[in-house]
Amino acid sequence: MPLPNSETKVQNFTGEFKAKVAFEAIRGIKTTNEIGLAFNVHPIQVSLWKKELHYPSSRAI
C-alpha cells in the first residue's frame, strides 16, 4: 500500500528510446548500471530491452 503523500508515475518509453538503450547495452562498452544511470532507467529494464532486441520473437519493442 503506497504512502499517502507518495506519488508513483509510470514512465512510457518510445520504441526509439528503447532501441537506443538496447543498442548501447549490446555494444558492451558500458555496464548495465552505467547505461541505466546515463538514460535514467533501471538496469533491469536495460537488460530486458537488450533481450527483446536480441530475440525479437519474444516481444516487439
Secondary structure, 3 states (H helix, E strand, C coil): CCCCCCCCCCCCCCHHHHHHHHHHHHHCCCCHHHHHHHHCCCHHHHHHHHHHHHCCCCCCC
